[in-house]
Amino acid sequence: MKITKLFQEFFKSEQIGGIFLITLTLVSIGLSNSTYHTPYFSLVNCRLFDIPLITIVNDGLMTIFFLMIGLELEREVYIGELSRLKDAILPTAAAIGGMVVPAFIYYLLTHNSQYSSGIGIPMATDIAFALGVLTILGSRVPNSLKVFITALAVIDDLGAILVIAIFYSDTISLYFIALSLVIWGVLFCFNRLRIHHFLPYLTGGIAMWHCVHSSGIHATISGVLVAFALPFGDGSDQTISYKLQKALHKPVSYVILPLFAMVNTAITLPSLSDLNTLPFFCFAIFLAMVIGKPIGITLFSYLVQKFFPKNVSPIKISSIIGAGILGGIGFTMSIFITVCAFSDPQTILFAKFAILISSLVSAIVGFLFLRSRLRI
C-alpha cells in the first residue's frame, strides 16, 4: 500500500507526539503520588487571569486541538484515506462498532445508576497514544495497519465530537446557537468569495467560540466547525487549510495535549486497600474499553469483509484484532468526555483512574498481540 507524503508527515508527528504524551502522563501521575504532590497540585490548580488553568486548557486550548482534528478529517474526506469509498468502508464500519459495542456494554452495567451519563467515555480512540504504541513496535508495522488505525481513530474522534455536542451540553440558548450559525455562514461566504487571508477566519472563529460557549454547547465544537469553513481548494501546500494544519501539529502535540495530560492526570492513585471501594462504574469503563472496543471493531470489520468482500480494502484479521485492542486506548477524548459527563470531583477522579488503567492494559495487550502475531 502506498502512503502519501502528507500521511507520512501526519503519522510521524502523531507517533512522536504520542511518545511525548505517554511520558508526560507518567511524569504527572508520578509527581501526583510522590512527596512533591502538594506543589504539583498547586501548579495544576493555579489560576491565570482569575480563570482556573484546567478551564483554560479544557475549554480554550482544546478548541485548537479540535480545530486540528477537523482539518485532518476534512483532508481525509476530500483527498485522503477516506476519499475513496473502498478505503473508507472498512475503517468506518470498525469505528461504528468500536463506538456502539463499548457504549452498549457501559449502558447495560450502569443504566439504572447515577453514572449512566458516562456512556460516551469508552467510545473514543486516542490517535497519539495508539500510534505511539505502533512506534515502539518498529518500522515493520504494515502500512495497511497504520492507515487503518489512523482512519479508525479520526472517525472515532468525529463520533466523540458529535456525542459531546448532542449529549454533554448545558441548557441550550437558541439565540446564541442561531448567532453561531450566522457567523459560521459568514465564514463560508468568505470561503466562497475566495478570501484566502487568515485574519477574517480567526476573528470569526473567536466570535463563534464565544457564541457556542454562551449557547450551552461545549465550546470546543466550534473548532471543528471553523475547520470546515476554511478554504480547502485543491489541498495543496499553498491553501490556508494545509498551512494551518501543518502549523498546528507541533503546538498541539508538544504543548496543548501535554498540558491537557498534566492538568487532567494530577490524581492520587488509590491504594491496594482502597481498590475494594471503587464504584462499579469503574469496572464498566474497564470492560467497555478493554473488551468492548476490540469486540466491536473486529466484529463490524469481519461482517463488512464477509458480506462486501469486493467493496472493501483487504486487511488481515490479525491486524484488525490488534487495531481493536489498541482502540481501547481512549485517553484524551475519554478524559475530556469524563469532565463533561460528571460534576462530582470524586466521581471524575475514579473515572480518570479507570480510563488510565484501561488504556494501559489495552496498550500492553495490543503491543504484545501485534508483536507476536505480526512477528514484529
GUTI-464612 format. One record per residue: residue number from 1; residue in three letters; x, y, z of N, C-alpha, C in turn. Coordinates in steps of 0.1 Angstrom, whole numbers. Example, Ala and Ser with C-alpha at 12.3 -4.5 7.8 and 13.67 -1.06 7.14 Angstrom:
     n   res    n_px    n_py    n_pz   ca_px   ca_py   ca_pz    c_px    c_py    c_pz
     1   ALA     132     -57      78     123     -45      78     132     -33      78
     2   SER     128     -22      71     137     -11      71     129       0      79
% end
This chain:
     n   res    n_px    n_py    n_pz   ca_px   ca_py   ca_pz    c_px    c_py    c_pz
     1   MET       8     -12       0       0       0       0       9      12       0
     2   LYS       6      22      -9      14      34     -10       8      44      -1
     3   ILE      17      51       7      12      61      16      17      75      12
     4   THR       8      84      12      11      98       7      21     104      16
     5   LYS      28     115      11      38     122      19      31     129      31
     6   LEU      19     134      28      11     141      39       8     132      50
     7   PHE       4     119      46       1     110      57      13     106      65
     8   GLN      25     104      58      37     101      65      41     112      75
     9   GLU      39     125      71      42     136      80      32     136      92
    10   PHE      20     133      89      10     132     100      13     121     109
    11   PHE      17     109     104      19      97     112      32     100     120
    12   LYS      42     106     115      54     109     122      52     118     133
    13   SER      44     129     130      41     139     141      33     132     152
    14   GLU      23     124     149      14     118     159      22     108     167
    15   GLN      31     100     161      37      90     168      47      96     178
    16   ILE      55     106     174      64     113     183      56     120     194
    17   GLY      45     126     190      37     133     200      31     123     210
    18   GLY      28     111     205      22     100     213      32      96     224
    19   ILE      45      94     220      55      90     229      57     101     240
    20   PHE      57     114     235      59     125     245      47     126     254
    21   LEU      35     123     249      23     124     257      23     113     268
    22   ILE      27     101     264      28      90     273      38      93     284
    23   THR      50      99     280      60     103     290      55     113     300
    24   LEU      48     124     295      43     134     304      32     129     313
    25   THR      24     120     308      13     114     316      19     106     328
    26   LEU      30      98     325      36      90     336      43     100     346
    27   VAL      49     111     341      55     120     350      45     127     359
    28   SER      34     131     353      23     137     360      17     128     371
    29   ILE      15     116     367      10     106     377      20     104     388
    30   GLY      33     103     384      44     101     394      45     112     404
    31   LEU      45     125     399      45     136     407      33     137     417
    32   SER      21     133     411       9     134     419       9     124     431
    33   ASN      17     114     430      18     104     440      31     103     447
    34   SER      39     114     447      52     115     453      51     125     464
    35   THR      63     127     471      64     137     481      63     151     476
    36   TYR      63     153     463      61     166     456      47     169     452
    37   HIS      37     161     457      24     162     452      17     176     456
    38   THR      21     181     467      15     194     471      18     205     462
    39   PRO      31     208     459      35     219     450      30     216     436
    40   TYR      29     203     432      25     199     418      10     202     417
    41   PHE       2     198     427     -13     201     427     -15     216     427
    42   SER      -6     224     434      -8     238     434      -5     244     420
    43   LEU       4     238     413       7     243     400      -4     240     390
    44   VAL     -10     228     390     -20     225     380     -34     231     384
    45   ASN     -35     235     396     -48     241     401     -47     256     402
    46   CYS     -36     262     396     -35     276     397     -45     283     388
    47   ARG     -46     296     389     -55     304     382     -47     315     374
    48   LEU     -51     317     361     -45     327     353     -56     337     349
    49   PHE     -54     349     351     -64     360     349     -77     356     356
    50   ASP     -75     350     368     -86     346     376     -95     335     370
    51   ILE     -89     328     361     -96     316     355     -88     304     358
    52   PRO     -94     293     363     -87     281     366     -79     276     354
    53   LEU     -67     271     356     -59     266     345     -66     255     337
    54   ILE     -73     246     345     -80     235     339     -91     239     329
    55   THR     -97     250     333    -108     256     324    -101     262     311
    56   ILE     -90     269     313     -83     274     301     -79     263     292
    57   VAL     -74     252     297     -70     241     289     -81     234     282
    58   ASN     -91     230     291    -102     221     286    -112     229     277
    59   ASP    -115     241     280    -124     249     272    -118     258     261
    60   GLY    -106     262     263     -99     271     254     -89     264     245
    61   LEU     -78     259     251     -68     253     242     -72     240     235
    62   MET     -81     233     241     -86     221     235     -95     224     222
    63   THR     -99     236     221    -106     240     209     -97     240     197
    64   ILE     -84     244     200     -74     243     190     -71     229     186
    65   PHE     -71     220     195     -70     205     192     -81     201     183
    66   PHE     -93     205     187    -105     201     178    -104     207     165
    67   LEU     -99     219     164     -97     226     151     -87     217     142
    68   MET     -77     212     148     -67     204     141     -74     191     136
    69   ILE     -82     185     145     -89     173     142     -98     175     130
    70   GLY    -105     187     131    -114     190     120    -107     192     107
    71   LEU     -95     198     107     -87     200      95     -83     186      89
    72   GLU     -79     177      98     -74     164      94     -85     156      88
    73   LEU     -97     157      95    -109     150      90    -113     155      76
    74   GLU    -113     168      74    -116     174      61    -107     169      50
    75   ARG     -94     169      53     -84     165      43     -86     150      40
    76   GLU     -89     142      50     -91     127      48    -103     125      39
    77   VAL    -113     133      41    -126     131      34    -124     136      19
    78   TYR    -117     147      17    -115     152       4    -105     145      -5
    79   ILE     -93     143       1     -82     138      -8     -74     127      -1
    80   GLY     -78     123      12     -70     114      19     -76      99      19
    81   GLU     -74      93      30     -77      78      31     -92      76      32
    82   LEU    -100      86      34    -114      84      34    -121      90      22
    83   SER    -113      94      12    -119     100       0    -124      89     -10
    84   ARG    -119      77      -9    -123      66     -18    -132      57     -10
    85   LEU    -144      54     -15    -154      46      -8    -148      33      -4
    86   LYS    -140      27     -13    -135      13     -10    -126      14       2
    87   ASP    -118      25       4    -109      26      15    -116      30      28
    88   ALA    -127      37      26    -134      43      38    -144      34      45
    89   ILE    -149      24      37    -159      15      43    -154       7      55
    90   LEU    -143       1      54    -138      -8      65    -135       0      78
    91   PRO    -127      11      78    -125      18      90    -137      25      95
    92   THR    -146      29      86    -159      35      91    -167      25      99
    93   ALA    -168      13      93    -176       2     100    -169      -2     113
    94   ALA    -156      -2     113    -148      -6     125    -151       5     136
    95   ALA    -150      18     132    -152      28     141    -166      28     147
    96   ILE    -176      25     139    -190      24     144    -191      13     154
    97   GLY    -185       2     151    -186     -10     160    -178      -6     173
    98   GLY    -167       1     171    -159       5     183    -165      15     192
    99   MET    -176      22     187    -184      31     195    -196      25     201
   100   VAL    -203      17     192    -216      11     196    -215       1     207
   101   VAL    -206      -9     205    -204     -20     214    -200     -16     228
   102   PRO    -189      -7     229    -185      -3     243    -196       5     249
   103   ALA    -203      14     242    -214      22     248    -225      13     253
   104   PHE    -228       2     245    -238      -7     249    -235     -15     262
   105   ILE    -222     -19     263    -217     -26     275    -218     -17     287
   106   TYR    -214      -4     285    -214       5     296    -229       8     300
   107   TYR    -238       9     290    -252      12     293    -258       0     301
   108   LEU    -255     -12     297    -261     -24     304    -257     -24     318
   109   LEU    -245     -20     321    -240     -21     335    -244      -9     344
   110   THR    -247       3     338    -249      15     346    -262      22     343
   111   HIS    -271      17     335    -283      25     330    -292      28     341
   112   ASN    -292      21     353    -301      24     364    -294      32     375
   113   SER    -282      37     372    -274      44     382    -272      58     379
   114   GLN    -265      65     389    -261      79     387    -250      81     378
   115   TYR    -244      70     373    -232      70     365    -235      68     350
   116   SER    -248      68     347    -252      65     333    -248      75     323
   117   SER    -246      88     328    -242      98     319    -228      97     313
   118   GLY    -220      87     318    -207      84     313    -206      75     301
   119   ILE    -218      73     295    -218      63     284    -209      66     272
   120   GLY    -205      79     271    -196      83     260    -182      81     263
   121   ILE    -178      78     275    -164      77     279    -157      66     271
   122   PRO    -162      54     269    -154      43     263    -155      44     247
   123   MET    -161      54     241    -163      54     227    -152      58     218
   124   ALA    -142      66     224    -132      72     215    -119      65     216
   125   THR    -111      66     205     -97      61     205     -87      72     204
   126   ASP     -77      71     212     -67      82     212     -56      79     201
   127   ILE     -56      88     191     -47      86     180     -33      87     184
   128   ALA     -29      97     192     -15      98     196     -10      86     203
   129   PHE     -18      82     213     -13      70     221     -12      57     213
   130   ALA     -22      55     204     -22      43     196     -10      43     186
   131   LEU      -8      54     180       4      55     171      17      54     178
   132   GLY      17      59     191      29      58     199      32      44     202
   133   VAL      22      35     204      25      21     206      30      15     193
   134   LEU      25      18     181      30      13     169      44      17     167
   135   THR      48      29     171      62      33     170      71      24     178
   136   ILE      67      20     190      75      11     198      77      -2     191
   137   LEU      67      -6     183      67     -19     176      78     -19     165
   138   GLY      81      -8     160      91      -7     150      86      -4     136
   139   SER      96      -4     126      93       0     112      86     -11     104
   140   ARG      86     -23     109      80     -33     101      64     -34     103
   141   VAL      58     -25     110      44     -24     111      38     -22      97
   142   PRO      29     -31      92      23     -29      78      17     -16      76
   143   ASN      19     -10      64      13       3      61      -2       2      62
   144   SER      -8      -9      58     -22     -11      59     -28      -9      73
   145   LEU     -20     -14      83     -24     -12      97     -23       2     102
   146   LYS     -12       9      97     -11      24     101     -23      32      96
   147   VAL     -26      29      83     -37      37      77     -50      33      84
   148   PHE     -52      20      86     -65      16      92     -67      22     106
   149   ILE     -57      21     114     -58      27     128     -60      42     128
   150   THR     -53      49     119     -54      63     118     -68      67     113
   151   ALA     -73      61     103     -86      64      98     -97      61     108
   152   LEU     -95      49     115    -104      45     125    -105      55     137
   153   ALA     -93      60     141     -93      69     152     -99      83     148
   154   VAL     -96      87     136    -102     100     131    -117     100     131
   155   ILE    -123      89     126    -137      87     126    -143      86     140
   156   ASP    -135      79     149    -139      78     163    -140      92     169
   157   ASP    -130     100     166    -130     114     171    -142     122     167
   158   LEU    -146     120     154    -158     126     149    -170     122     157
   159   GLY    -171     109     159    -182     103     167    -182     109     181
   160   ALA    -170     110     187    -169     116     201    -174     131     201
   161   ILE    -170     138     190    -174     152     189    -189     153     188
   162   LEU    -195     145     181    -210     145     180    -216     142     193
   163   VAL    -211     132     200    -216     128     213    -215     140     223
   164   ILE    -204     147     223    -202     158     232    -212     169     228
   165   ALA    -214     172     215    -223     182     211    -237     179     214
   166   ILE    -241     167     213    -255     163     215    -259     160     229
   167   PHE    -250     153     236    -254     148     250    -247     155     261
   168   TYR    -236     162     259    -229     168     270    -229     183     269
   169   SER    -241     189     267    -242     203     266    -251     208     278
   170   ASP    -250     220     282    -258     225     293    -271     230     287
   171   THR    -278     238     294    -291     244     290    -289     252     277
   172   ILE    -296     248     266    -293     254     253    -300     268     252
   173   SER    -292     277     246    -297     290     242    -299     291     227
   174   LEU    -311     291     223    -314     291     208    -308     304     202
   175   TYR    -308     315     210    -303     328     204    -288     327     201
   176   PHE    -280     321     210    -266     320     207    -263     309     197
   177   ILE    -271     299     196    -269     289     186    -272     295     172
   178   ALA    -282     303     171    -285     310     158    -274     319     155
   179   LEU    -269     327     165    -258     336     162    -245     329     157
   180   SER    -243     317     164    -232     309     160    -233     305     145
   181   LEU    -245     300     141    -247     296     128    -246     307     118
   182   VAL    -250     319     122    -249     331     113    -234     334     110
   183   ILE    -226     333     121    -211     336     120    -205     325     111
   184   TRP    -209     312     113    -204     301     105    -208     303      90
   185   GLY    -220     308      88    -224     311      74    -216     322      68
   186   VAL    -212     332      76    -204     343      71    -190     337      67
   187   LEU    -185     328      75    -172     322      72    -172     314      59
   188   PHE    -183     307      57    -185     300      44    -186     310      33
   189   CYS    -192     321      35    -192     332      24    -178     337      21
   190   PHE    -170     339      31    -156     342      29    -149     332      20
   191   ASN    -152     319      23    -147     308      16    -151     309       1
   192   ARG    -164     310      -1    -169     311     -15    -164     323     -23
   193   LEU    -161     334     -15    -156     346     -22    -141     345     -24
   194   ARG    -135     334     -21    -121     331     -23    -112     341     -15
   195   ILE    -117     344      -3    -109     352       6     -98     343      13
   196   HIS     -86     344      10     -76     335      15     -66     341      26
   197   HIS     -71     352      32     -64     358      43     -69     351      56
   198   PHE     -60     348      65     -64     341      77     -71     349      87
   199   LEU     -68     362      88     -74     371      98     -89     371      99
   200   PRO     -96     372      88    -111     372      89    -116     359      95
   201   TYR    -110     347      92    -114     335      97    -111     334     112
   202   LEU     -99     339     116     -95     339     130    -105     348     138
   203   THR    -108     360     133    -117     368     140    -131     362     141
   204   GLY    -136     356     130    -149     350     131    -149     337     140
   205   GLY    -138     330     140    -136     318     148    -137     322     163
   206   ILE    -130     332     167    -131     337     181    -145     341     185
   207   ALA    -152     348     176    -165     352     179    -175     340     180
   208   MET    -172     331     171    -180     319     171    -178     310     183
   209   TRP    -166     310     188    -162     302     201    -170     309     212
   210   HIS    -171     322     213    -178     329     224    -193     325     223
   211   CYS    -198     325     211    -213     323     209    -216     308     213
   212   VAL    -208     299     208    -210     285     211    -209     283     226
   213   HIS    -199     289     232    -198     288     247    -210     293     254
   214   SER    -215     304     249    -227     310     256    -240     303     253
   215   SER    -240     294     242    -252     287     238    -255     275     247
   216   GLY    -244     271     255    -246     259     263    -240     246     257
   217   ILE    -237     247     244    -230     236     237    -215     237     241
   218   HIS    -208     226     242    -194     227     246    -186     235     235
   219   ALA    -179     245     240    -172     255     231    -162     249     221
   220   THR    -156     238     225    -146     232     216    -152     227     203
   221   ILE    -165     225     202    -171     221     190    -169     232     179
   222   SER    -167     244     183    -165     255     173    -153     253     165
   223   GLY    -143     246     171    -130     243     164    -133     235     152
   224   VAL    -141     225     153    -144     216     142    -152     223     131
   225   LEU    -161     231     135    -170     239     126    -162     249     118
   226   VAL    -153     256     125    -144     265     118    -135     258     108
   227   ALA    -130     246     111    -121     239     102    -128     237      89
   228   PHE    -140     233      89    -147     230      76    -151     243      68
   229   ALA    -150     254      75    -153     267      68    -141     273      61
   230   LEU    -129     268      65    -117     273      59    -115     268      45
   231   PRO    -110     277      36    -108     273      22     -98     261      21
   232   PHE    -103     250      14     -95     238      12     -89     238      -2
   233   GLY     -97     242     -12     -92     243     -25     -88     229     -30
   234   ASP     -76     228     -36     -71     215     -41     -63     208     -31
   235   GLY     -62     214     -19     -55     207      -8     -40     209      -9
   236   SER     -35     218     -18     -21     220     -19     -15     227      -7
   237   ASP      -1     228      -7       5     234       4       4     249       4
   238   GLN      -3     255      -5      -5     269      -6     -18     274       0
   239   THR     -27     264       4     -40     267       9     -39     270      24
   240   ILE     -49     278      29     -50     281      43     -51     268      52
   241   SER     -60     259      47     -62     247      54     -49     239      56
   242   TYR     -42     237      46     -29     230      47     -19     237      56
   243   LYS     -17     250      54      -8     257      62     -11     257      77
   244   LEU     -24     258      80     -28     258      94     -27     244     100
   245   GLN     -31     234      93     -30     220      98     -15     217     101
   246   LYS      -6     221      92       8     218      94      13     226     105
   247   ALA       9     239     107      14     247     117       9     243     131
   248   LEU      -3     236     132      -8     232     145      -3     219     150
   249   HIS       3     211     142       7     197     146      16     198     158
   250   LYS      27     206     157      37     206     168      31     213     181
   251   PRO      25     225     180      19     231     192       9     222     199
   252   VAL       1     215     191      -9     206     197      -2     194     203
   253   SER       7     188     196      14     175     201      23     178     213
   254   TYR      30     190     213      40     192     223      37     202     233
   255   VAL      25     209     232      21     219     242       7     216     247
   256   ILE      -3     216     238     -17     215     242     -20     202     249
   257   LEU     -17     191     242     -20     178     247     -12     175     260
   258   PRO       1     178     260       8     176     273       2     184     284
   259   LEU      -2     197     282      -9     205     292     -22     198     296
   260   PHE     -29     193     287     -42     186     290     -39     174     299
   261   ALA     -28     166     295     -25     155     303     -21     159     317
   262   MET     -13     169     319      -9     174     332     -20     178     341
   263   VAL     -29     186     336     -40     191     345     -51     181     347
   264   ASN     -52     170     338     -62     160     340     -58     147     346
   265   THR     -45     146     347     -40     133     354     -33     136     367
   266   ALA     -35     148     372     -30     151     386     -39     145     396
   267   ILE     -38     132     397     -47     124     406     -39     115     415
   268   THR     -45     113     427     -39     104     437     -44      90     434
   269   LEU     -35      81     431     -40      68     428     -44      61     441
   270   PRO     -55      53     440     -59      46     453     -50      35     457
   271   SER     -49      33     469     -40      22     474     -47       8     472
   272   LEU     -39      -2     474     -45     -16     472     -57     -18     481
   273   SER     -57     -13     493     -68     -15     502     -80      -7     497
   274   ASP     -78       4     490     -89      12     485     -96       7     473
   275   LEU     -89      -3     466     -95      -8     453    -108     -15     456
   276   ASN    -110     -20     468    -122     -27     471    -134     -17     471
   277   THR    -131      -4     473    -142       5     474    -144      13     461
   278   LEU    -138       9     450    -140      15     437    -155      13     433
   279   PRO    -162      24     429    -176      22     424    -176      13     412
   280   PHE    -187       6     410    -188      -4     400    -187       2     386
   281   PHE    -190      15     384    -189      21     371    -175      21     365
   282   CYS    -165      20     374    -151      19     370    -149       6     363
   283   PHE    -155      -5     367    -154     -17     361    -162     -17     347
   284   ALA    -172     -10     347    -180      -8     334    -171      -1     324
   285   ILE    -164       9     328    -154      16     319    -144       6     314
   286   PHE    -138      -1     324    -127     -11     320    -132     -21     310
   287   LEU    -144     -27     313    -149     -38     304    -153     -32     290
   288   ALA    -158     -20     290    -162     -14     278    -150     -11     269
   289   MET    -139      -6     275    -128      -2     267    -119     -14     264
   290   VAL    -116     -22     273    -107     -33     271    -113     -45     264
   291   ILE    -126     -48     266    -133     -59     260    -142     -54     249
   292   GLY    -150     -44     251    -159     -39     242    -153     -33     229
   293   LYS    -142     -26     230    -136     -20     219    -131     -30     209
   294   PRO    -123     -40     213    -118     -50     203    -130     -58     197
   295   ILE    -140     -62     205    -151     -69     200    -158     -61     190
   296   GLY    -162     -49     192    -169     -40     183    -161     -38     170
   297   ILE    -149     -34     171    -141     -32     159    -139     -44     151
   298   THR    -136     -55     157    -133     -68     150    -146     -73     144
   299   LEU    -157     -73     151    -170     -79     147    -175     -71     135
   300   PHE    -176     -58     136    -181     -50     125    -172     -51     112
   301   SER    -159     -51     114    -150     -53     103    -151     -66      96
   302   TYR    -153     -77     104    -155     -90      99    -168     -91      91
   303   LEU    -178     -85      96    -191     -86      88    -190     -78      75
   304   VAL    -183     -67      75    -182     -59      62    -173     -67      52
   305   GLN    -162     -73      57    -154     -81      48    -161     -94      43
   306   LYS    -170     -99      51    -177    -112      48    -187    -109      37
   307   PHE    -195     -99      39    -207     -96      31    -204     -87      19
   308   PHE    -193     -79      20    -190     -70       9    -175     -71       6
   309   PRO    -170     -83       3    -156     -85       1    -150     -78     -11
   310   LYS    -158     -75     -21    -153     -68     -33    -153     -52     -31
   311   ASN    -159     -48     -20    -161     -33     -19    -152     -27      -8
   312   VAL    -144     -36      -2    -135     -30       9    -121     -34       6
   313   SER    -112     -26      11     -97     -29      10     -94     -41      19
   314   PRO     -86     -50      14     -82     -62      22     -73     -58      33
   315   ILE     -75     -64      45     -66     -63      56     -67     -75      65
   316   LYS     -55     -80      70     -55     -93      77     -64     -91      90
   317   ILE     -70    -102      93     -78    -103     105     -70    -100     118
   318   SER     -57    -105     118     -48    -103     129     -45     -88     131
   319   SER     -44     -81     120     -42     -66     121     -54     -59     127
   320   ILE     -66     -64     122     -79     -58     127     -80     -60     142
   321   ILE     -77     -73     147     -78     -76     161     -69     -67     169
   322   GLY     -56     -66     164     -46     -58     170     -51     -43     171
   323   ALA     -56     -38     160     -62     -24     160     -73     -23     170
   324   GLY     -81     -33     171     -93     -33     180     -88     -32     195
   325   ILE     -77     -39     198     -72     -39     211     -66     -25     214
   326   LEU     -59     -20     205     -53      -6     206     -64       4     207
   327   GLY     -76       1     201     -87      10     201     -92      13     215
   328   GLY     -88       4     225     -92       6     239     -84      17     246
   329   ILE     -74      22     239     -67      34     244     -75      46     241
   330   GLY     -82      51     251     -91      62     249     -88      75     257
   331   PHE     -75      76     260     -71      86     270     -76     100     268
   332   THR     -72     107     257     -76     122     256     -91     124     256
   333   MET     -97     118     246    -112     121     244    -120     115     256
   334   SER    -116     104     261    -123      97     272    -123     106     285
   335   ILE    -111     112     288    -110     121     299    -118     133     297
   336   PHE    -117     138     284    -124     150     281    -139     148     283
   337   ILE    -144     137     278    -159     134     280    -162     132     295
   338   THR    -153     127     302    -155     125     317    -158     138     324
   339   VAL    -150     148     321    -152     161     327    -164     168     322
   340   CYS    -169     164     311    -182     169     306    -194     161     312
   341   ALA    -192     148     315    -203     140     319    -206     141     334
   342   PHE    -195     143     342    -197     143     357    -193     157     363
   343   SER    -199     160     374    -196     172     381    -189     169     394
   344   ASP    -192     158     400    -186     154     413    -171     151     412
   345   PRO    -162     158     419    -148     156     418    -144     142     420
   346   GLN    -150     136     430    -146     122     434    -150     112     422
   347   THR    -161     114     416    -165     106     405    -156     108     393
   348   ILE    -152     120     390    -143     123     380    -129     116     382
   349   LEU    -125     117     395    -112     110     399    -113      95     396
   350   PHE    -124      89     401    -125      74     398    -125      71     383
   351   ALA    -133      79     376    -134      77     361    -120      78     355
   352   LYS    -112      88     358     -99      90     353     -90      78     356
   353   PHE     -91      73     368     -83      62     372     -87      50     363
   354   ALA    -100      47     361    -104      36     353     -99      38     339
   355   ILE    -100      50     333     -95      52     320     -80      50     318
   356   LEU     -72      54     328     -58      52     328     -55      37     328
   357   ILE     -61      30     337     -58      15     338     -63       8     325
   358   SER     -74      12     320     -80       6     308     -70       8     296
   359   SER     -66      21     295     -57      24     284     -44      17     285
   360   LEU     -39      16     297     -26      10     299     -27      -5     296
   361   VAL     -38     -12     300     -39     -26     297     -41     -28     282
   362   SER     -49     -19     276     -51     -20     261     -38     -18     254
   363   ALA     -30      -9     258     -17      -6     252      -7     -18     253
   364   ILE      -7     -24     265       3     -35     267      -2     -48     260
   365   VAL     -15     -51     261     -20     -63     254     -19     -61     239
   366   GLY     -23     -49     234     -22     -47     220      -7     -48     214
   367   PHE       2     -43     222      16     -44     218      21     -58     218
   368   LEU      17     -66     228      22     -80     229      15     -88     218
   369   PHE       2     -85     215      -5     -93     205       1     -90     191
   370   LEU       3     -77     188       8     -74     174      22     -79     173
   371   ARG      30     -78     183      44     -83     182      45     -98     180
   372   SER      36    -105     186      36    -120     184      29    -124     170
   373   ARG      18    -118     167      11    -122     155      17    -117     142
   374   LEU      22    -105     143      28     -99     131      43    -101     130
   375   ARG      48    -108     141      63    -111     142      71     -98     140
   376   ILE      67     -88     147      75     -75     146      86     -75     157
% end
